[in-house]
Structures are given as structure tokens and as C-alpha cells.
Amino acid sequence: MTSFHEFIHMGGFAFYVWTSYAIFALIFAWNVFQPLFHQRRVRERLARRSRGMPR
């Protein structure tokens, strides 16, 4: 149990380390999902244009 506690505590730098991991995870998720959402919007826009509907 002590080694796990030491791992979580990160030698006194836990706040900085875990904050860095959280920021990395958010940026990584943004880089994965943002293009997918953008692609969906582009496809919807193209579908509307092909049907002759305005924006």
C-alpha cells in the first residue's frame, strides 16, 4: 500500500503531475473528437446543398 501511496503522491509533486496528465488527456480528447464533429457538420452541410436547401 505504501508504494501505491508514493505513486499517487509523486514525491510531493502530485498536483503538478496529475494536472499535467489531466491537461494532456483533455487536449488529446479534443484532437480526437473535434475532427469527427467537424466532419459530421461538413457532411450535413453538403447533404443540405445537394438537396437544394439553403443554410
N, CA, C and O atoms as a Maestro MAE file, in Angstrom:
{
 s_m_m2io_version
 :::
 2.0.0
}

f_m_ct {
 s_m_title
 :::
 protein
 m_atom[220] {
  # First column is atom index #
  i_m_mmod_type
  r_m_x_coord
  r_m_y_coord
  r_m_z_coord
  i_m_residue_number
  s_m_chain_name
  s_m_pdb_residue_name
  s_m_pdb_atom_name
  i_m_atomic_number
  :::
  1 25 0.822 -1.194 0.000 1 A "MET " " N  " 7
  2 3 0.000 0.000 0.000 1 A "MET " " CA " 6
  3 2 0.863 1.253 0.000 1 A "MET " " C  " 6
  4 15 0.485 2.269 -0.583 1 A "MET " " O  " 8
  5 25 2.004 1.186 0.643 2 A "THR " " N  " 7
  6 3 2.879 2.353 0.707 2 A "THR " " CA " 6
  7 2 3.377 2.750 -0.669 2 A "THR " " C  " 6
  8 15 3.435 3.938 -0.988 2 A "THR " " O  " 8
  9 25 3.737 1.773 -1.488 3 A "SER " " N  " 7
  10 3 4.246 2.116 -2.814 3 A "SER " " CA " 6
  11 2 3.153 2.773 -3.669 3 A "SER " " C  " 6
  12 15 3.442 3.670 -4.461 3 A "SER " " O  " 8
  13 25 1.912 2.332 -3.514 4 A "PHE " " N  " 7
  14 3 0.818 2.958 -4.251 4 A "PHE " " CA " 6
  15 2 0.622 4.397 -3.777 4 A "PHE " " C  " 6
  16 15 0.423 5.302 -4.588 4 A "PHE " " O  " 8
  17 25 0.678 4.600 -2.477 5 A "HIS " " N  " 7
  18 3 0.544 5.955 -1.932 5 A "HIS " " CA " 6
  19 2 1.677 6.839 -2.435 5 A "HIS " " C  " 6
  20 15 1.448 7.999 -2.779 5 A "HIS " " O  " 8
  21 25 2.879 6.316 -2.482 6 A "GLU " " N  " 7
  22 3 4.013 7.082 -3.004 6 A "GLU " " CA " 6
  23 2 3.814 7.400 -4.486 6 A "GLU " " C  " 6
  24 15 4.159 8.487 -4.949 6 A "GLU " " O  " 8
  25 25 3.260 6.446 -5.214 7 A "PHE " " N  " 7
  26 3 2.986 6.677 -6.633 7 A "PHE " " CA " 6
  27 2 1.982 7.813 -6.811 7 A "PHE " " C  " 6
  28 15 2.188 8.701 -7.638 7 A "PHE " " O  " 8
  29 25 0.908 7.786 -6.044 8 A "ILE " " N  " 7
  30 3 -0.117 8.825 -6.139 8 A "ILE " " CA " 6
  31 2 0.440 10.170 -5.672 8 A "ILE " " C  " 6
  32 15 0.114 11.209 -6.245 8 A "ILE " " O  " 8
  33 25 1.263 10.152 -4.653 9 A "HIS " " N  " 7
  34 3 1.814 11.389 -4.098 9 A "HIS " " CA " 6
  35 2 2.895 11.985 -4.998 9 A "HIS " " C  " 6
  36 15 3.128 13.193 -4.950 9 A "HIS " " O  " 8
  37 25 3.557 11.173 -5.812 10 A "MET " " N  " 7
  38 3 4.580 11.601 -6.781 10 A "MET " " CA " 6
  39 2 5.700 12.414 -6.131 10 A "MET " " C  " 6
  40 15 6.165 13.407 -6.691 10 A "MET " " O  " 8
  41 25 6.115 11.989 -4.969 11 A "GLY " " N  " 7
  42 3 7.236 12.647 -4.314 11 A "GLY " " CA " 6
  43 2 6.984 14.103 -3.972 11 A "GLY " " C  " 6
  44 15 7.915 14.908 -3.940 11 A "GLY " " O  " 8
  45 25 5.746 14.441 -3.721 12 A "GLY " " N  " 7
  46 3 5.411 15.815 -3.357 12 A "GLY " " CA " 6
  47 2 5.005 16.687 -4.540 12 A "GLY " " C  " 6
  48 15 4.653 17.853 -4.361 12 A "GLY " " O  " 8
  49 25 5.051 16.134 -5.730 13 A "PHE " " N  " 7
  50 3 4.707 16.898 -6.928 13 A "PHE " " CA " 6
  51 2 3.394 16.422 -7.553 13 A "PHE " " C  " 6
  52 15 3.163 16.624 -8.745 13 A "PHE " " O  " 8
  53 25 2.554 15.803 -6.763 14 A "ALA " " N  " 7
  54 3 1.332 15.193 -7.286 14 A "ALA " " CA " 6
  55 2 0.435 16.204 -7.989 14 A "ALA " " C  " 6
  56 15 -0.096 15.907 -9.059 14 A "ALA " " O  " 8
  57 25 0.256 17.373 -7.424 15 A "PHE " " N  " 7
  58 3 -0.633 18.361 -8.036 15 A "PHE " " CA " 6
  59 2 -0.172 18.694 -9.447 15 A "PHE " " C  " 6
  60 15 -0.980 18.728 -10.375 15 A "PHE " " O  " 8
  61 25 1.109 18.937 -9.607 16 A "TYR " " N  " 7
  62 3 1.636 19.317 -10.914 16 A "TYR " " CA " 6
  63 2 1.584 18.153 -11.898 16 A "TYR " " C  " 6
  64 15 1.231 18.328 -13.064 16 A "TYR " " O  " 8
  65 25 1.939 16.969 -11.417 17 A "VAL " " N  " 7
  66 3 1.966 15.799 -12.297 17 A "VAL " " CA " 6
  67 2 0.561 15.441 -12.751 17 A "VAL " " C  " 6
  68 15 0.328 15.262 -13.946 17 A "VAL " " O  " 8
  69 25 -0.378 15.332 -11.821 18 A "TRP " " N  " 7
  70 3 -1.730 14.917 -12.184 18 A "TRP " " CA " 6
  71 2 -2.454 16.000 -12.974 18 A "TRP " " C  " 6
  72 15 -3.287 15.691 -13.825 18 A "TRP " " O  " 8
  73 25 -2.145 17.264 -12.702 19 A "THR " " N  " 7
  74 3 -2.711 18.337 -13.516 19 A "THR " " CA " 6
  75 2 -2.199 18.244 -14.944 19 A "THR " " C  " 6
  76 15 -2.955 18.451 -15.894 19 A "THR " " O  " 8
  77 25 -0.930 17.936 -15.096 20 A "SER " " N  " 7
  78 3 -0.358 17.774 -16.437 20 A "SER " " CA " 6
  79 2 -1.010 16.613 -17.171 20 A "SER " " C  " 6
  80 15 -1.317 16.719 -18.359 20 A "SER " " O  " 8
  81 25 -1.224 15.507 -16.467 21 A "TYR " " N  " 7
  82 3 -1.904 14.367 -17.090 21 A "TYR " " CA " 6
  83 2 -3.326 14.739 -17.507 21 A "TYR " " C  " 6
  84 15 -3.778 14.353 -18.585 21 A "TYR " " O  " 8
  85 25 -4.023 15.479 -16.668 22 A "ALA " " N  " 7
  86 3 -5.399 15.866 -16.993 22 A "ALA " " CA " 6
  87 2 -5.432 16.797 -18.200 22 A "ALA " " C  " 6
  88 15 -6.281 16.644 -19.078 22 A "ALA " " O  " 8
  89 25 -4.518 17.754 -18.249 23 A "ILE " " N  " 7
  90 3 -4.471 18.664 -19.396 23 A "ILE " " CA " 6
  91 2 -4.146 17.895 -20.666 23 A "ILE " " C  " 6
  92 15 -4.742 18.139 -21.715 23 A "ILE " " O  " 8
  93 25 -3.195 16.962 -20.572 24 A "PHE " " N  " 7
  94 3 -2.862 16.135 -21.723 24 A "PHE " " CA " 6
  95 2 -4.078 15.349 -22.200 24 A "PHE " " C  " 6
  96 15 -4.347 15.291 -23.400 24 A "PHE " " O  " 8
  97 25 -4.816 14.744 -21.266 25 A "ALA " " N  " 7
  98 3 -5.985 13.941 -21.639 25 A "ALA " " CA " 6
  99 2 -7.047 14.803 -22.319 25 A "ALA " " C  " 6
  100 15 -7.670 14.366 -23.286 25 A "ALA " " O  " 8
  101 25 -7.259 16.016 -21.825 26 A "LEU " " N  " 7
  102 3 -8.249 16.903 -22.442 26 A "LEU " " CA " 6
  103 2 -7.828 17.312 -23.849 26 A "LEU " " C  " 6
  104 15 -8.644 17.304 -24.771 26 A "LEU " " O  " 8
  105 25 -6.566 17.667 -24.014 27 A "ILE " " N  " 7
  106 3 -6.087 18.063 -25.339 27 A "ILE " " CA " 6
  107 2 -6.128 16.883 -26.297 27 A "ILE " " C  " 6
  108 15 -6.492 17.039 -27.462 27 A "ILE " " O  " 8
  109 25 -5.760 15.710 -25.814 28 A "PHE " " N  " 7
  110 3 -5.795 14.513 -26.651 28 A "PHE " " CA " 6
  111 2 -7.221 14.207 -27.088 28 A "PHE " " C  " 6
  112 15 -7.465 13.917 -28.260 28 A "PHE " " O  " 8
  113 25 -8.166 14.269 -26.149 29 A "ALA " " N  " 7
  114 3 -9.570 14.012 -26.486 29 A "ALA " " CA " 6
  115 2 -10.075 15.051 -27.484 29 A "ALA " " C  " 6
  116 15 -10.802 14.708 -28.417 29 A "ALA " " O  " 8
  117 25 -9.702 16.311 -27.299 30 A "TRP " " N  " 7
  118 3 -10.096 17.361 -28.243 30 A "TRP " " CA " 6
  119 2 -9.564 17.043 -29.632 30 A "TRP " " C  " 6
  120 15 -10.288 17.184 -30.617 30 A "TRP " " O  " 8
  121 25 -8.314 16.618 -29.723 31 A "ASN " " N  " 7
  122 3 -7.704 16.313 -31.017 31 A "ASN " " CA " 6
  123 2 -8.320 15.083 -31.678 31 A "ASN " " C  " 6
  124 15 -8.231 14.932 -32.897 31 A "ASN " " O  " 8
  125 25 -8.931 14.218 -30.910 32 A "VAL " " N  " 7
  126 3 -9.591 13.039 -31.476 32 A "VAL " " CA " 6
  127 2 -11.009 13.381 -31.911 32 A "VAL " " C  " 6
  128 15 -11.415 13.037 -33.021 32 A "VAL " " O  " 8
  129 25 -11.769 14.055 -31.048 33 A "PHE " " N  " 7
  130 3 -13.192 14.232 -31.301 33 A "PHE " " CA " 6
  131 2 -13.534 15.463 -32.133 33 A "PHE " " C  " 6
  132 15 -14.535 15.442 -32.849 33 A "PHE " " O  " 8
  133 25 -12.760 16.511 -32.069 34 A "GLN " " N  " 7
  134 3 -13.071 17.723 -32.822 34 A "GLN " " CA " 6
  135 2 -13.127 17.463 -34.319 34 A "GLN " " C  " 6
  136 15 -14.067 17.933 -34.959 34 A "GLN " " O  " 8
  137 25 -12.178 16.741 -34.923 35 A "PRO " " N  " 7
  138 3 -12.297 16.470 -36.360 35 A "PRO " " CA " 6
  139 2 -13.530 15.630 -36.708 35 A "PRO " " C  " 6
  140 15 -14.119 15.801 -37.776 35 A "PRO " " O  " 8
  141 25 -13.914 14.734 -35.814 36 A "LEU " " N  " 7
  142 3 -15.109 13.924 -36.076 36 A "LEU " " CA " 6
  143 2 -16.360 14.800 -36.097 36 A "LEU " " C  " 6
  144 15 -17.214 14.643 -36.969 36 A "LEU " " O  " 8
  145 25 -16.469 15.718 -35.141 37 A "PHE " " N  " 7
  146 3 -17.618 16.621 -35.111 37 A "PHE " " CA " 6
  147 2 -17.613 17.545 -36.321 37 A "PHE " " C  " 6
  148 15 -18.660 17.817 -36.908 37 A "PHE " " O  " 8
  149 25 -16.442 18.020 -36.688 38 A "HIS " " N  " 7
  150 3 -16.329 18.897 -37.855 38 A "HIS " " CA " 6
  151 2 -16.730 18.142 -39.120 38 A "HIS " " C  " 6
  152 15 -17.430 18.688 -39.973 38 A "HIS " " O  " 8
  153 25 -16.296 16.901 -39.243 39 A "GLN " " N  " 7
  154 3 -16.639 16.093 -40.415 39 A "GLN " " CA " 6
  155 2 -18.150 15.901 -40.497 39 A "GLN " " C  " 6
  156 15 -18.724 15.960 -41.584 39 A "GLN " " O  " 8
  157 25 -18.791 15.674 -39.369 40 A "ARG " " N  " 7
  158 3 -20.245 15.495 -39.365 40 A "ARG " " CA " 6
  159 2 -20.948 16.765 -39.829 40 A "ARG " " C  " 6
  160 15 -21.900 16.702 -40.607 40 A "ARG " " O  " 8
  161 25 -20.479 17.925 -39.350 41 A "ARG " " N  " 7
  162 3 -21.081 19.193 -39.782 41 A "ARG " " CA " 6
  163 2 -20.889 19.418 -41.270 41 A "ARG " " C  " 6
  164 15 -21.803 19.889 -41.948 41 A "ARG " " O  " 8
  165 25 -19.719 19.089 -41.786 42 A "VAL " " N  " 7
  166 3 -19.453 19.265 -43.215 42 A "VAL " " CA " 6
  167 2 -20.350 18.342 -44.026 42 A "VAL " " C  " 6
  168 15 -20.904 18.754 -45.045 42 A "VAL " " O  " 8
  169 25 -20.499 17.108 -43.587 43 A "ARG " " N  " 7
  170 3 -21.373 16.174 -44.313 43 A "ARG " " CA " 6
  171 2 -22.822 16.639 -44.300 43 A "ARG " " C  " 6
  172 15 -23.516 16.537 -45.312 43 A "ARG " " O  " 8
  173 25 -23.280 17.147 -43.163 44 A "GLU " " N  " 7
  174 3 -24.651 17.665 -43.095 44 A "GLU " " CA " 6
  175 2 -24.826 18.859 -44.029 44 A "GLU " " C  " 6
  176 15 -25.849 18.973 -44.704 44 A "GLU " " O  " 8
  177 25 -23.846 19.739 -44.071 45 A "ARG " " N  " 7
  178 3 -23.907 20.905 -44.949 45 A "ARG " " CA " 6
  179 2 -23.933 20.474 -46.411 45 A "ARG " " C  " 6
  180 15 -24.698 21.021 -47.204 45 A "ARG " " O  " 8
  181 25 -23.111 19.507 -46.769 46 A "LEU " " N  " 7
  182 3 -23.100 19.018 -48.145 46 A "LEU " " CA " 6
  183 2 -24.414 18.333 -48.508 46 A "LEU " " C  " 6
  184 15 -24.895 18.466 -49.633 46 A "LEU " " O  " 8
  185 25 -24.993 17.602 -47.559 47 A "ALA " " N  " 7
  186 3 -26.275 16.945 -47.820 47 A "ALA " " CA " 6
  187 2 -27.367 17.986 -48.062 47 A "ALA " " C  " 6
  188 15 -28.194 17.816 -48.958 47 A "ALA " " O  " 8
  189 25 -27.378 19.061 -47.270 48 A "ARG " " N  " 7
  190 3 -28.366 20.125 -47.478 48 A "ARG " " CA " 6
  191 2 -28.170 20.788 -48.831 48 A "ARG " " C  " 6
  192 15 -29.142 21.075 -49.530 48 A "ARG " " O  " 8
  193 25 -26.935 21.030 -49.201 49 A "ARG " " N  " 7
  194 3 -26.675 21.659 -50.502 49 A "ARG " " CA " 6
  195 2 -27.102 20.758 -51.647 49 A "ARG " " C  " 6
  196 15 -27.624 21.238 -52.653 49 A "ARG " " O  " 8
  197 25 -26.886 19.466 -51.507 50 A "SER " " N  " 7
  198 3 -27.255 18.558 -52.593 50 A "SER " " CA " 6
  199 2 -28.771 18.456 -52.737 50 A "SER " " C  " 6
  200 15 -29.272 18.153 -53.820 50 A "SER " " O  " 8
  201 25 -29.506 18.709 -51.648 51 A "ARG " " N  " 7
  202 3 -30.964 18.714 -51.719 51 A "ARG " " CA " 6
  203 2 -31.492 20.066 -52.158 51 A "ARG " " C  " 6
  204 15 -32.696 20.233 -52.353 51 A "ARG " " O  " 8
  205 25 -30.603 21.026 -52.314 52 A "GLY " " N  " 7
  206 3 -31.015 22.354 -52.759 52 A "GLY " " CA " 6
  207 2 -31.591 23.219 -51.671 52 A "GLY " " C  " 6
  208 15 -32.273 24.201 -51.962 52 A "GLY " " O  " 8
  209 25 -31.333 22.879 -50.417 53 A "MET " " N  " 7
  210 3 -31.853 23.660 -49.307 53 A "MET " " CA " 6
  211 2 -30.835 24.736 -48.931 53 A "MET " " C  " 6
  212 15 -29.628 24.509 -49.007 53 A "MET " " O  " 8
  213 25 -31.322 25.894 -48.530 54 A "PRO " " N  " 7
  214 3 -30.388 26.925 -48.059 54 A "PRO " " CA " 6
  215 2 -29.805 26.540 -46.706 54 A "PRO " " C  " 6
  216 15 -30.250 25.575 -46.086 54 A "PRO " " O  " 8
  217 25 -28.840 27.271 -46.264 55 A "ARG " " N  " 7
  218 3 -28.169 27.012 -44.997 55 A "ARG " " CA " 6
  219 2 -29.166 26.731 -43.931 55 A "ARG " " C  " 6
  220 15 -28.792 26.487 -42.784 55 A "ARG " " O  " 8
  :::
 }
 m_bond[219] {
  # First column is bond index #
  i_m_from
  i_m_to
  i_m_order
  :::
  1 1 2 1
  2 2 3 1
  3 3 4 2
  4 3 5 1
  5 5 6 1
  6 6 7 1
  7 7 8 2
  8 7 9 1
  9 9 10 1
  10 10 11 1
  11 11 12 2
  12 11 13 1
  13 13 14 1
  14 14 15 1
  15 15 16 2
  16 15 17 1
  17 17 18 1
  18 18 19 1
  19 19 20 2
  20 19 21 1
  21 21 22 1
  22 22 23 1
  23 23 24 2
  24 23 25 1
  25 25 26 1
  26 26 27 1
  27 27 28 2
  28 27 29 1
  29 29 30 1
  30 30 31 1
  31 31 32 2
  32 31 33 1
  33 33 34 1
  34 34 35 1
  35 35 36 2
  36 35 37 1
  37 37 38 1
  38 38 39 1
  39 39 40 2
  40 39 41 1
  41 41 42 1
  42 42 43 1
  43 43 44 2
  44 43 45 1
  45 45 46 1
  46 46 47 1
  47 47 48 2
  48 47 49 1
  49 49 50 1
  50 50 51 1
  51 51 52 2
  52 51 53 1
  53 53 54 1
  54 54 55 1
  55 55 56 2
  56 55 57 1
  57 57 58 1
  58 58 59 1
  59 59 60 2
  60 59 61 1
  61 61 62 1
  62 62 63 1
  63 63 64 2
  64 63 65 1
  65 65 66 1
  66 66 67 1
  67 67 68 2
  68 67 69 1
  69 69 70 1
  70 70 71 1
  71 71 72 2
  72 71 73 1
  73 73 74 1
  74 74 75 1
  75 75 76 2
  76 75 77 1
  77 77 78 1
  78 78 79 1
  79 79 80 2
  80 79 81 1
  81 81 82 1
  82 82 83 1
  83 83 84 2
  84 83 85 1
  85 85 86 1
  86 86 87 1
  87 87 88 2
  88 87 89 1
  89 89 90 1
  90 90 91 1
  91 91 92 2
  92 91 93 1
  93 93 94 1
  94 94 95 1
  95 95 96 2
  96 95 97 1
  97 97 98 1
  98 98 99 1
  99 99 100 2
  100 99 101 1
  101 101 102 1
  102 102 103 1
  103 103 104 2
  104 103 105 1
  105 105 106 1
  106 106 107 1
  107 107 108 2
  108 107 109 1
  109 109 110 1
  110 110 111 1
  111 111 112 2
  112 111 113 1
  113 113 114 1
  114 114 115 1
  115 115 116 2
  116 115 117 1
  117 117 118 1
  118 118 119 1
  119 119 120 2
  120 119 121 1
  121 121 122 1
  122 122 123 1
  123 123 124 2
  124 123 125 1
  125 125 126 1
  126 126 127 1
  127 127 128 2
  128 127 129 1
  129 129 130 1
  130 130 131 1
  131 131 132 2
  132 131 133 1
  133 133 134 1
  134 134 135 1
  135 135 136 2
  136 135 137 1
  137 137 138 1
  138 138 139 1
  139 139 140 2
  140 139 141 1
  141 141 142 1
  142 142 143 1
  143 143 144 2
  144 143 145 1
  145 145 146 1
  146 146 147 1
  147 147 148 2
  148 147 149 1
  149 149 150 1
  150 150 151 1
  151 151 152 2
  152 151 153 1
  153 153 154 1
  154 154 155 1
  155 155 156 2
  156 155 157 1
  157 157 158 1
  158 158 159 1
  159 159 160 2
  160 159 161 1
  161 161 162 1
  162 162 163 1
  163 163 164 2
  164 163 165 1
  165 165 166 1
  166 166 167 1
  167 167 168 2
  168 167 169 1
  169 169 170 1
  170 170 171 1
  171 171 172 2
  172 171 173 1
  173 173 174 1
  174 174 175 1
  175 175 176 2
  176 175 177 1
  177 177 178 1
  178 178 179 1
  179 179 180 2
  180 179 181 1
  181 181 182 1
  182 182 183 1
  183 183 184 2
  184 183 185 1
  185 185 186 1
  186 186 187 1
  187 187 188 2
  188 187 189 1
  189 189 190 1
  190 190 191 1
  191 191 192 2
  192 191 193 1
  193 193 194 1
  194 194 195 1
  195 195 196 2
  196 195 197 1
  197 197 198 1
  198 198 199 1
  199 199 200 2
  200 199 201 1
  201 201 202 1
  202 202 203 1
  203 203 204 2
  204 203 205 1
  205 205 206 1
  206 206 207 1
  207 207 208 2
  208 207 209 1
  209 209 210 1
  210 210 211 1
  211 211 212 2
  212 211 213 1
  213 213 214 1
  214 214 215 1
  215 215 216 2
  216 215 217 1
  217 217 218 1
  218 218 219 1
  219 219 220 2
  :::
 }
}
